[in-house]
Every structure is written in C-alpha cells, then in structure tokens.
C-alpha cells in the first residue's frame, strides 16, 4: 500500500498576490513540447522516467528534504507553463512543487516485492503531467527490504533532458549525505538558471550567427527529403505518440576493443563509426540511399550549463548519404564530414528550421522526427551518499513521440545498444532482429571495412 504525499506549496495562478512568481519566455523546444501536449493531453510520451536502486538504510524524511532542495536549486523543476499575452511563458514559483509518493513492500515475499516494484516503476513512468497546473516533477520511493529500495523520478521533457538526469542524481547524493551528516551540501553555485538561457536564446536568434546557421541548414536539407520509412508490423495512425518499449544489447568486450582500435587507426570517433554502421543497416533495411535521421545535441556550450537542470538539448538533423554503394570506410568518411559541418551550426534550434520550412512540428507527418540516433556517455553514474549507495537501473519508457530511438550508451561495462520503439507500430521480435543485425554489421565492418554497405 502506497502513501501519496503531494507537495504543492501555494497554487500558482495569474494572481501574483497568491504566490511569488517570475515569468520568462518559453524556449523553442519547450514550445514544441507544449504543442504536443495540447494535441494529445492524455499522452505520456513526453515523460522522462529514470530510476535508481538505493542500497542501505533509507531515511524517508531526508529523501523528501532532498527532493525539496532539488526543486529549490533548479527552477525548471518548479516551473509551469501559461499563455500570457498570446505567448507561451515559463511561470516560475518561489516555492517547491513536486509529487512525492512512498510504497512500502517490506511485508511481501522477496519475489512478490520485486515484481510489484517493477510494476510500480512502470506505472510511475506513465503518470499524466499537467504543464499548466504542475507539478512537472514526480518522485516515488519504493521499499523492498530494510537494505533494498528503488527511487523513481518522472519528469516532463519540457523541464529536463538526459544530461539533467546526471545532474539530478549527483545533486541528490550530495544533498542526502549532507543532511545525514548535518552539513551543507558541497554543490557548485549555479551562475544562472534555465530561464536565463531562454532569454539568451531569443536574443541569439536575431544575430548574424543565427542567420548563417539557418542558411547552412536550408542549403543542405531540402524540404522534400525523405525520412527513414521503416517496415512496420501495423499501419500508422494519425497520432504521433504511442506506447513505448526498450530492447538492449551489450556489445562484447572483443567487439568493443576492435571498435576502439579502428577509431584510433582511422582518426574517427566512436560516434562516427557507430553512426556509419547504423546508416548502412537502415539503408538495406528500408531500401533507401538518402534519408534524414534525427539526433540530439546537448546544447550546453556556455560555462556553467553543466550543473543546471533544464531542457537544453534539442534535435539535430543527420543527412545520411549512402548513395553509390560506398564501402564502410567511405561511409565513415562521409559521416565525419557531415558531423564537422553540422556541429559548427548546432546552436540553431530544430524548431526554427521547421518554421523556416513551414512544416508541422508535432503531427504524425513531421518528417524529421521518426528515427533518431544518439551516442552518449552514461549521464547517470553510481553515487555514494555516506553509507547509502545509489545505482542507476535500466530505463523504462513512458511512451514515445517517434518510431525508433537508437541510443549507444557508453557504460563502464562497455557500449550498450538500446532501441526504444513505438509498440503501436513494431513488434518486439522485429526490433530484436534489428538490433542483432546492427551488431552483426559492426562485427563484419571491423573485420573488413572495404566491404560495400
């Protein structure tokens, strides 16, 4: 039986006498997520769900104090969104806003408690978040035994990105240790908040640099370029979002060693080599030689951003060119050339490019946002909070706004291939075959990179 504790402080409304608020313009990425929710209010596809195992004795009151402190430290976690004077705005309260729930499963048998905890974590990933009313930050603490617990966070993507998840777990660990040891948390001061970044972004969009970036993208990306048209197990619906599931595969140590040696010998990055292999797989699988993929740019280019929670990340377009039956080595070279050019213009928000092309940013026909490829270091690392050990656990999907997201995550045990997919379109068996095909292509390319892709 769970105990729900909803911390709301004062209700934020247009009457500033009820609560102290600050109002800032919304970023372009926040506006895109707002539109998605207006189109499908019941969808949970924009939820970001993460969870951790807590090993050791846990003090419930200190966990809740840490969550309060997290929302006080990071304004994005206590922000709601309103239309003010015809524009979407961030409305930032000065009091913490979050949902905190505790479930105690210690009276259950071990297997039953484990199964129930897994079900609760998945249920928590699908909580409905009202962006206008808030909160955008939901926390669930689950006790399995005196020494074994889960802590699950579900945050709307409008307030958070993958990098932010790493910030949250590091901050939480240091806050928990500080409260246990009766000392201030040793956290770096934040030079600014996410809302300050949105003001800078608005000003930057009127700059010559922004105009040059837009000109670059318009020159290289045609409005009629096709996205990847993957074979599906079921027909598409009008809805862009759908239920999600994740399949993953850890690359063998032998293949990992071959990949790193190949990168050194060919002056390439792991990102470039892994992306080239994926483009080759998609070209064969979808029978296309030129197509668009999505990626995600961290967009934290200014000093101090590395410690701030917020939706800094935005999509970036990858132009996949597999024309002319290239060898794997040639394809890696093409990927490297594209990466160098596109990263030089990464500050342009994807939504600005969509506006320039007069394309729908949210509907099922949004051609740039069907298949993503992301390579990243694991943002969430194990932490020690005094005697309490905090260990990230595998991700769960609260839903998706795309067909397929392929993530290659660098972990201590090696690169893990992870495919998050729309279960309304694909069977798990198809995605498992696809991920195995990807691994086989990587093996073959490392053995003979002059093979035609």
VEXPA-416455 format. One record per residue (C-alpha): residue number from 1; residue in three letters; x, y, z. Coordinates in steps of 0.05 Angstrom, whole numbers. Layout:
BEGIN
+-----+-----+--------+--------+--------+
:   n : res :     c1 :     c2 :     c3 :
+-----+-----+--------+--------+--------+
: NUM : ALA :      X :      Y :      Z :
...
+-----+-----+--------+--------+--------+
END
This chain:
BEGIN
+-----+-----+--------+--------+--------+
:   n : res :     c1 :     c2 :     c3 :
+-----+-----+--------+--------+--------+
:   1 : UNK :      0 :      0 :      0 :
:   2 : UNK :     29 :     67 :    -21 :
:   3 : UNK :     26 :    133 :     16 :
:   4 : UNK :     18 :    192 :    -31 :
:   5 : UNK :     45 :    259 :     -8 :
:   6 : UNK :     33 :    315 :    -58 :
:   7 : UNK :     74 :    376 :    -43 :
:   8 : UNK :     45 :    436 :    -79 :
:   9 : UNK :     61 :    496 :    -36 :
:  10 : UNK :     17 :    553 :    -58 :
:  11 : UNK :    -25 :    546 :   -121 :
:  12 : UNK :      5 :    587 :   -177 :
:  13 : UNK :    -45 :    629 :   -214 :
:  14 : UNK :    -48 :    694 :   -251 :
:  15 : UNK :    -58 :    730 :   -185 :
:  16 : UNK :     14 :    745 :   -161 :
:  17 : UNK :    -13 :    762 :    -92 :
:  18 : UNK :    -25 :    687 :    -81 :
:  19 : UNK :     46 :    667 :    -98 :
:  20 : UNK :    112 :    699 :   -116 :
:  21 : UNK :    126 :    682 :   -189 :
:  22 : UNK :    174 :    701 :   -244 :
:  23 : UNK :    153 :    700 :   -316 :
:  24 : UNK :    201 :    685 :   -374 :
:  25 : UNK :    190 :    668 :   -447 :
:  26 : UNK :    189 :    594 :   -463 :
:  27 : UNK :    245 :    565 :   -505 :
:  28 : UNK :    230 :    538 :   -575 :
:  29 : UNK :    238 :    466 :   -550 :
:  30 : UNK :    191 :    479 :   -493 :
:  31 : UNK :    140 :    507 :   -542 :
:  32 : UNK :    145 :    443 :   -583 :
:  33 : UNK :    130 :    400 :   -522 :
:  34 : UNK :     73 :    446 :   -503 :
:  35 : UNK :     42 :    437 :   -572 :
:  36 : UNK :     49 :    361 :   -566 :
:  37 : UNK :     10 :    361 :   -501 :
:  38 : UNK :    -44 :    406 :   -529 :
:  39 : UNK :    -54 :    357 :   -586 :
:  40 : UNK :    -55 :    296 :   -541 :
:  41 : UNK :    -69 :    316 :   -469 :
:  42 : UNK :    -73 :    244 :   -445 :
:  43 : UNK :     -6 :    223 :   -475 :
:  44 : UNK :     52 :    207 :   -430 :
:  45 : UNK :    101 :    201 :   -489 :
:  46 : UNK :    139 :    264 :   -466 :
:  47 : UNK :    154 :    235 :   -397 :
:  48 : UNK :    226 :    223 :   -379 :
:  49 : UNK :    228 :    165 :   -329 :
:  50 : UNK :    291 :    145 :   -292 :
:  51 : UNK :    302 :    102 :   -230 :
:  52 : UNK :    357 :     82 :   -182 :
:  53 : UNK :    369 :     26 :   -133 :
:  54 : UNK :    385 :     51 :    -63 :
:  55 : UNK :    428 :      2 :    -24 :
:  56 : UNK :    429 :     12 :     51 :
:  57 : UNK :    384 :     43 :    104 :
:  58 : UNK :    340 :     99 :     77 :
:  59 : UNK :    310 :    157 :    116 :
:  60 : UNK :    244 :    175 :     83 :
:  61 : UNK :    243 :    245 :    112 :
:  62 : UNK :    313 :    260 :     86 :
:  63 : UNK :    294 :    235 :     17 :
:  64 : UNK :    235 :    284 :     16 :
:  65 : UNK :    280 :    340 :     41 :
:  66 : UNK :    328 :    326 :    -16 :
:  67 : UNK :    271 :    329 :    -67 :
:  68 : UNK :    250 :    396 :    -38 :
:  69 : UNK :    321 :    422 :    -43 :
:  70 : UNK :    327 :    397 :   -115 :
:  71 : UNK :    266 :    438 :   -134 :
:  72 : UNK :    293 :    499 :    -98 :
:  73 : UNK :    362 :    493 :   -131 :
:  74 : UNK :    334 :    482 :   -201 :
:  75 : UNK :    279 :    529 :   -224 :
:  76 : UNK :    260 :    484 :   -282 :
:  77 : UNK :    231 :    434 :   -232 :
:  78 : UNK :    182 :    486 :   -203 :
:  79 : UNK :    160 :    517 :   -269 :
:  80 : UNK :     92 :    514 :   -301 :
:  81 : UNK :     71 :    540 :   -369 :
:  82 : UNK :     18 :    590 :   -387 :
:  83 : UNK :     -3 :    631 :   -448 :
:  84 : UNK :      9 :    704 :   -428 :
:  85 : UNK :     -6 :    760 :   -478 :
:  86 : UNK :    -11 :    708 :   -533 :
:  87 : UNK :     57 :    676 :   -520 :
:  88 : UNK :     77 :    613 :   -482 :
:  89 : UNK :    113 :    632 :   -418 :
:  90 : UNK :    150 :    598 :   -362 :
:  91 : UNK :    118 :    615 :   -295 :
:  92 : UNK :    169 :    601 :   -240 :
:  93 : UNK :    145 :    597 :   -169 :
:  94 : UNK :    189 :    611 :   -109 :
:  95 : UNK :    164 :    551 :    -70 :
:  96 : UNK :    179 :    477 :    -85 :
:  97 : UNK :    128 :    439 :   -126 :
:  98 : UNK :    133 :    363 :   -132 :
:  99 : UNK :     95 :    298 :   -121 :
: 100 : UNK :    126 :    250 :    -71 :
: 101 : UNK :     99 :    180 :    -60 :
: 102 : UNK :    123 :    124 :    -15 :
: 103 : UNK :    106 :     50 :    -25 :
: 104 : UNK :    126 :      0 :     29 :
: 105 : UNK :    133 :    -71 :      3 :
: 106 : UNK :    174 :    -99 :     61 :
: 107 : UNK :    117 :   -144 :     84 :
: 108 : UNK :    116 :   -181 :     17 :
: 109 : UNK :    156 :   -242 :     -2 :
: 110 : UNK :    220 :   -225 :    -40 :
: 111 : UNK :    196 :   -246 :   -109 :
: 112 : UNK :    128 :   -214 :   -100 :
: 113 : UNK :    160 :   -149 :    -75 :
: 114 : UNK :    208 :   -148 :   -135 :
: 115 : UNK :    151 :   -159 :   -185 :
: 116 : UNK :    107 :   -107 :   -151 :
: 117 : UNK :    165 :    -56 :   -150 :
: 118 : UNK :    176 :    -66 :   -225 :
: 119 : UNK :    102 :    -55 :   -238 :
: 120 : UNK :    102 :      9 :   -195 :
: 121 : UNK :    163 :     36 :   -232 :
: 122 : UNK :    129 :     26 :   -299 :
: 123 : UNK :     64 :     55 :   -272 :
: 124 : UNK :    102 :    116 :   -247 :
: 125 : UNK :    133 :    127 :   -316 :
: 126 : UNK :     63 :    137 :   -344 :
: 127 : UNK :     38 :    190 :   -295 :
: 128 : UNK :     -1 :    245 :   -330 :
: 129 : UNK :     31 :    313 :   -323 :
: 130 : UNK :     -8 :    377 :   -330 :
: 131 : UNK :     40 :    431 :   -354 :
: 132 : UNK :     -6 :    489 :   -337 :
: 133 : UNK :    -22 :    466 :   -266 :
: 134 : UNK :     41 :    428 :   -248 :
: 135 : UNK :     79 :    396 :   -218 :
: 136 : UNK :    127 :    372 :   -272 :
: 137 : UNK :    169 :    330 :   -223 :
: 138 : UNK :    142 :    264 :   -194 :
: 139 : UNK :    181 :    221 :   -146 :
: 140 : UNK :    165 :    151 :   -120 :
: 141 : UNK :    205 :    118 :    -64 :
: 142 : UNK :    195 :     42 :    -60 :
: 143 : UNK :    219 :      0 :     -2 :
: 144 : UNK :    232 :    -74 :    -16 :
: 145 : UNK :    272 :    -91 :     46 :
: 146 : UNK :    308 :    -51 :    100 :
: 147 : UNK :    370 :    -50 :     55 :
: 148 : UNK :    340 :    -51 :    -15 :
: 149 : UNK :    298 :      5 :    -45 :
: 150 : UNK :    281 :     40 :   -111 :
: 151 : UNK :    276 :    114 :   -123 :
: 152 : UNK :    239 :    133 :   -187 :
: 153 : UNK :    236 :    202 :   -220 :
: 154 : UNK :    187 :    220 :   -275 :
: 155 : UNK :    198 :    290 :   -304 :
: 156 : UNK :    166 :    321 :   -365 :
: 157 : UNK :    215 :    330 :   -422 :
: 158 : UNK :    196 :    404 :   -423 :
: 159 : UNK :    236 :    412 :   -358 :
: 160 : UNK :    292 :    362 :   -366 :
: 161 : UNK :    340 :    326 :   -414 :
: 162 : UNK :    388 :    267 :   -409 :
: 163 : UNK :    445 :    310 :   -383 :
: 164 : UNK :    400 :    337 :   -329 :
: 165 : UNK :    388 :    266 :   -303 :
: 166 : UNK :    461 :    261 :   -286 :
: 167 : UNK :    458 :    328 :   -251 :
: 168 : UNK :    398 :    305 :   -210 :
: 169 : UNK :    429 :    241 :   -185 :
: 170 : UNK :    494 :    275 :   -166 :
: 171 : UNK :    458 :    332 :   -131 :
: 172 : UNK :    412 :    283 :    -95 :
: 173 : UNK :    470 :    241 :    -70 :
: 174 : UNK :    508 :    301 :    -43 :
: 175 : UNK :    445 :    331 :    -11 :
: 176 : UNK :    428 :    264 :     23 :
: 177 : UNK :    499 :    257 :     50 :
: 178 : UNK :    497 :    329 :     75 :
: 179 : UNK :    431 :    320 :    112 :
: 180 : UNK :    455 :    255 :    143 :
: 181 : UNK :    520 :    287 :    166 :
: 182 : UNK :    487 :    353 :    187 :
: 183 : UNK :    528 :    395 :    140 :
: 184 : UNK :    514 :    438 :     78 :
: 185 : UNK :    515 :    402 :     12 :
: 186 : UNK :    580 :    415 :    -25 :
: 187 : UNK :    550 :    435 :    -92 :
: 188 : UNK :    577 :    487 :   -140 :
: 189 : UNK :    538 :    552 :   -144 :
: 190 : UNK :    494 :    560 :   -205 :
: 191 : UNK :    514 :    622 :   -246 :
: 192 : UNK :    445 :    622 :   -279 :
: 193 : UNK :    381 :    583 :   -287 :
: 194 : UNK :    349 :    552 :   -349 :
: 195 : UNK :    302 :    612 :   -357 :
: 196 : UNK :    363 :    657 :   -366 :
: 197 : UNK :    384 :    612 :   -423 :
: 198 : UNK :    317 :    621 :   -458 :
: 199 : UNK :    327 :    697 :   -457 :
: 200 : UNK :    396 :    688 :   -488 :
: 201 : UNK :    368 :    641 :   -540 :
: 202 : UNK :    315 :    692 :   -561 :
: 203 : UNK :    367 :    746 :   -568 :
: 204 : UNK :    414 :    699 :   -607 :
: 205 : UNK :    360 :    684 :   -658 :
: 206 : UNK :    366 :    755 :   -683 :
: 207 : UNK :    441 :    751 :   -692 :
: 208 : UNK :    483 :    744 :   -755 :
: 209 : UNK :    508 :    677 :   -728 :
: 210 : UNK :    437 :    650 :   -725 :
: 211 : UNK :    423 :    675 :   -796 :
: 212 : UNK :    485 :    639 :   -821 :
: 213 : UNK :    465 :    575 :   -785 :
: 214 : UNK :    396 :    577 :   -816 :
: 215 : UNK :    426 :    589 :   -884 :
: 216 : UNK :    470 :    528 :   -875 :
: 217 : UNK :    413 :    482 :   -858 :
: 218 : UNK :    369 :    508 :   -914 :
: 219 : UNK :    426 :    497 :   -963 :
: 220 : UNK :    439 :    425 :   -942 :
: 221 : UNK :    369 :    400 :   -922 :
: 222 : UNK :    315 :    401 :   -975 :
: 223 : UNK :    244 :    408 :   -953 :
: 224 : UNK :    223 :    346 :   -991 :
: 225 : UNK :    279 :    300 :   -966 :
: 226 : UNK :    251 :    234 :   -941 :
: 227 : UNK :    255 :    207 :   -871 :
: 228 : UNK :    271 :    134 :   -859 :
: 229 : UNK :    210 :     93 :   -879 :
: 230 : UNK :    217 :     32 :   -835 :
: 231 : UNK :    174 :    -30 :   -848 :
: 232 : UNK :    122 :    -35 :   -793 :
: 233 : UNK :     81 :    -92 :   -764 :
: 234 : UNK :     18 :    -49 :   -760 :
: 235 : UNK :     -6 :     11 :   -801 :
: 236 : UNK :      6 :     81 :   -777 :
: 237 : UNK :    -48 :    122 :   -742 :
: 238 : UNK :    -57 :    197 :   -743 :
: 239 : UNK :    -25 :    201 :   -674 :
: 240 : UNK :     48 :    218 :   -669 :
: 241 : UNK :     56 :    188 :   -600 :
: 242 : UNK :     48 :    117 :   -576 :
: 243 : UNK :     66 :     67 :   -522 :
: 244 : UNK :    140 :     52 :   -517 :
: 245 : UNK :    185 :     -6 :   -501 :
: 246 : UNK :    261 :    -15 :   -498 :
: 247 : UNK :    306 :    -71 :   -523 :
: 248 : UNK :    381 :    -70 :   -510 :
: 249 : UNK :    444 :   -109 :   -525 :
: 250 : UNK :    513 :   -102 :   -492 :
: 251 : UNK :    569 :   -105 :   -543 :
: 252 : UNK :    621 :   -158 :   -528 :
: 253 : UNK :    688 :   -136 :   -499 :
: 254 : UNK :    722 :   -164 :   -563 :
: 255 : UNK :    679 :   -121 :   -609 :
: 256 : UNK :    688 :    -60 :   -564 :
: 257 : UNK :    764 :    -69 :   -569 :
: 258 : UNK :    760 :    -75 :   -645 :
: 259 : UNK :    718 :    -12 :   -650 :
: 260 : UNK :    766 :     29 :   -608 :
: 261 : UNK :    826 :      5 :   -647 :
: 262 : UNK :    791 :     21 :   -712 :
: 263 : UNK :    776 :     92 :   -688 :
: 264 : UNK :    850 :    103 :   -670 :
: 265 : UNK :    875 :     75 :   -736 :
: 266 : UNK :    826 :    116 :   -778 :
: 267 : UNK :    824 :    181 :   -739 :
: 268 : UNK :    750 :    172 :   -727 :
: 269 : UNK :    706 :    177 :   -665 :
: 270 : UNK :    662 :    122 :   -637 :
: 271 : UNK :    602 :    165 :   -654 :
: 272 : UNK :    622 :    168 :   -727 :
: 273 : UNK :    637 :     94 :   -734 :
: 274 : UNK :    573 :     72 :   -698 :
: 275 : UNK :    530 :    121 :   -738 :
: 276 : UNK :    560 :     98 :   -804 :
: 277 : UNK :    543 :     26 :   -787 :
: 278 : UNK :    472 :     45 :   -768 :
: 279 : UNK :    463 :     85 :   -833 :
: 280 : UNK :    485 :     23 :   -871 :
: 281 : UNK :    435 :    -20 :   -834 :
: 282 : UNK :    378 :     28 :   -847 :
: 283 : UNK :    396 :     35 :   -920 :
: 284 : UNK :    389 :    -40 :   -930 :
: 285 : UNK :    330 :    -49 :   -883 :
: 286 : UNK :    288 :      8 :   -912 :
: 287 : UNK :    317 :      4 :   -983 :
: 288 : UNK :    336 :     78 :   -983 :
: 289 : UNK :    403 :    110 :  -1001 :
: 290 : UNK :    389 :    182 :   -979 :
: 291 : UNK :    347 :    198 :   -918 :
: 292 : UNK :    342 :    241 :   -856 :
: 293 : UNK :    354 :    218 :   -784 :
: 294 : UNK :    345 :    256 :   -720 :
: 295 : UNK :    398 :    263 :   -667 :
: 296 : UNK :    402 :    303 :   -602 :
: 297 : UNK :    451 :    359 :   -586 :
: 298 : UNK :    467 :    372 :   -513 :
: 299 : UNK :    469 :    447 :   -529 :
: 300 : UNK :    508 :    464 :   -466 :
: 301 : UNK :    561 :    507 :   -499 :
: 302 : UNK :    568 :    560 :   -445 :
: 303 : UNK :    607 :    554 :   -380 :
: 304 : UNK :    563 :    536 :   -321 :
: 305 : UNK :    510 :    500 :   -361 :
: 306 : UNK :    537 :    432 :   -339 :
: 307 : UNK :    507 :    439 :   -270 :
: 308 : UNK :    438 :    465 :   -289 :
: 309 : UNK :    374 :    423 :   -298 :
: 310 : UNK :    333 :    444 :   -358 :
: 311 : UNK :    313 :    426 :   -429 :
: 312 : UNK :    376 :    450 :   -463 :
: 313 : UNK :    380 :    392 :   -512 :
: 314 : UNK :    346 :    397 :   -579 :
: 315 : UNK :    341 :    354 :   -641 :
: 316 : UNK :    391 :    360 :   -698 :
: 317 : UNK :    383 :    332 :   -768 :
: 318 : UNK :    431 :    280 :   -796 :
: 319 : UNK :    435 :    275 :   -872 :
: 320 : UNK :    450 :    202 :   -887 :
: 321 : UNK :    483 :    193 :   -956 :
: 322 : UNK :    492 :    120 :   -975 :
: 323 : UNK :    488 :    133 :  -1049 :
: 324 : UNK :    537 :    100 :  -1098 :
: 325 : UNK :    546 :     34 :  -1060 :
: 326 : UNK :    602 :     60 :  -1014 :
: 327 : UNK :    648 :     17 :   -973 :
: 328 : UNK :    643 :     22 :   -898 :
: 329 : UNK :    707 :     62 :   -896 :
: 330 : UNK :    679 :    112 :   -946 :
: 331 : UNK :    614 :    117 :   -906 :
: 332 : UNK :    653 :    133 :   -843 :
: 333 : UNK :    688 :    188 :   -881 :
: 334 : UNK :    621 :    217 :   -904 :
: 335 : UNK :    594 :    215 :   -834 :
: 336 : UNK :    655 :    251 :   -807 :
: 337 : UNK :    650 :    306 :   -859 :
: 338 : UNK :    576 :    317 :   -844 :
: 339 : UNK :    589 :    317 :   -769 :
: 340 : UNK :    642 :    371 :   -775 :
: 341 : UNK :    597 :    416 :   -816 :
: 342 : UNK :    533 :    406 :   -777 :
: 343 : UNK :    564 :    413 :   -707 :
: 344 : UNK :    591 :    482 :   -728 :
: 345 : UNK :    518 :    504 :   -733 :
: 346 : UNK :    488 :    465 :   -675 :
: 347 : UNK :    461 :    525 :   -637 :
: 348 : UNK :    403 :    534 :   -685 :
: 349 : UNK :    341 :    504 :   -651 :
: 350 : UNK :    309 :    450 :   -692 :
: 351 : UNK :    241 :    484 :   -684 :
: 352 : UNK :    269 :    545 :   -721 :
: 353 : UNK :    287 :    501 :   -781 :
: 354 : UNK :    217 :    471 :   -780 :
: 355 : UNK :    188 :    541 :   -780 :
: 356 : UNK :    232 :    561 :   -839 :
: 357 : UNK :    206 :    500 :   -878 :
: 358 : UNK :    135 :    514 :   -855 :
: 359 : UNK :    129 :    443 :   -830 :
: 360 : UNK :     84 :    417 :   -775 :
: 361 : UNK :    128 :    408 :   -713 :
: 362 : UNK :     83 :    358 :   -678 :
: 363 : UNK :     39 :    317 :   -723 :
: 364 : UNK :     49 :    247 :   -750 :
: 365 : UNK :     76 :    276 :   -815 :
: 366 : UNK :    135 :    311 :   -781 :
: 367 : UNK :    187 :    281 :   -828 :
: 368 : UNK :    250 :    295 :   -788 :
: 369 : UNK :    229 :    262 :   -723 :
: 370 : UNK :    215 :    189 :   -740 :
: 371 : UNK :    282 :    154 :   -727 :
: 372 : UNK :    336 :    180 :   -680 :
: 373 : UNK :    408 :    160 :   -669 :
: 374 : UNK :    443 :    183 :   -605 :
: 375 : UNK :    513 :    166 :   -579 :
: 376 : UNK :    528 :    187 :   -508 :
: 377 : UNK :    567 :    173 :   -446 :
: 378 : UNK :    523 :    148 :   -389 :
: 379 : UNK :    499 :    211 :   -354 :
: 380 : UNK :    478 :    174 :   -292 :
: 381 : UNK :    536 :    142 :   -254 :
: 382 : UNK :    534 :    104 :   -187 :
: 383 : UNK :    539 :    151 :   -128 :
: 384 : UNK :    557 :    143 :    -54 :
: 385 : UNK :    517 :    184 :     -4 :
: 386 : UNK :    551 :    167 :     62 :
: 387 : UNK :    533 :     95 :     75 :
: 388 : UNK :    479 :     95 :     21 :
: 389 : UNK :    498 :     71 :    -48 :
: 390 : UNK :    457 :     97 :   -107 :
: 391 : UNK :    459 :     55 :   -171 :
: 392 : UNK :    422 :     74 :   -236 :
: 393 : UNK :    377 :     18 :   -262 :
: 394 : UNK :    354 :      4 :   -334 :
: 395 : UNK :    309 :     56 :   -364 :
: 396 : UNK :    234 :     46 :   -375 :
: 397 : UNK :    193 :     80 :   -429 :
: 398 : UNK :    133 :    124 :   -411 :
: 399 : UNK :    116 :    128 :   -485 :
: 400 : UNK :    147 :    155 :   -549 :
: 401 : UNK :    138 :    213 :   -598 :
: 402 : UNK :    177 :    177 :   -653 :
: 403 : UNK :    183 :    110 :   -688 :
: 404 : UNK :    251 :     89 :   -663 :
: 405 : UNK :    306 :    118 :   -619 :
: 406 : UNK :    373 :     82 :   -623 :
: 407 : UNK :    420 :    100 :   -566 :
: 408 : UNK :    491 :     75 :   -559 :
: 409 : UNK :    508 :     88 :   -486 :
: 410 : UNK :    579 :     83 :   -461 :
: 411 : UNK :    578 :     48 :   -394 :
: 412 : UNK :    634 :     21 :   -350 :
: 413 : UNK :    619 :    -49 :   -376 :
: 414 : UNK :    623 :    -25 :   -449 :
: 415 : UNK :    576 :      4 :   -502 :
: 416 : UNK :    504 :    -17 :   -497 :
: 417 : UNK :    458 :    -14 :   -559 :
: 418 : UNK :    389 :      8 :   -537 :
: 419 : UNK :    328 :     14 :   -582 :
: 420 : UNK :    265 :     49 :   -555 :
: 421 : UNK :    207 :     39 :   -603 :
: 422 : UNK :    134 :     52 :   -614 :
: 423 : UNK :     97 :    -12 :   -597 :
: 424 : UNK :     36 :     11 :   -635 :
: 425 : UNK :     79 :      2 :   -698 :
: 426 : UNK :    130 :    -52 :   -683 :
: 427 : UNK :    132 :   -120 :   -650 :
: 428 : UNK :    188 :   -133 :   -602 :
: 429 : UNK :    213 :   -190 :   -645 :
: 430 : UNK :    225 :   -143 :   -704 :
: 431 : UNK :    265 :    -95 :   -661 :
: 432 : UNK :    306 :   -151 :   -631 :
: 433 : UNK :    324 :   -175 :   -701 :
: 434 : UNK :    343 :   -104 :   -720 :
: 435 : UNK :    389 :    -95 :   -660 :
: 436 : UNK :    422 :   -162 :   -674 :
: 437 : UNK :    431 :   -142 :   -747 :
: 438 : UNK :    464 :    -77 :   -724 :
: 439 : UNK :    513 :   -116 :   -681 :
: 440 : UNK :    530 :   -164 :   -738 :
: 441 : UNK :    543 :   -106 :   -785 :
: 442 : UNK :    591 :    -76 :   -735 :
: 443 : UNK :    628 :   -143 :   -729 :
: 444 : UNK :    633 :   -150 :   -805 :
: 445 : UNK :    657 :    -78 :   -815 :
: 446 : UNK :    712 :    -86 :   -763 :
: 447 : UNK :    737 :   -149 :   -799 :
: 448 : UNK :    734 :   -118 :   -869 :
: 449 : UNK :    719 :    -44 :   -875 :
: 450 : UNK :    724 :    -44 :   -951 :
: 451 : UNK :    660 :    -85 :   -956 :
: 452 : UNK :    603 :    -50 :   -990 :
: 453 : UNK :    549 :    -29 :   -942 :
+-----+-----+--------+--------+--------+
END
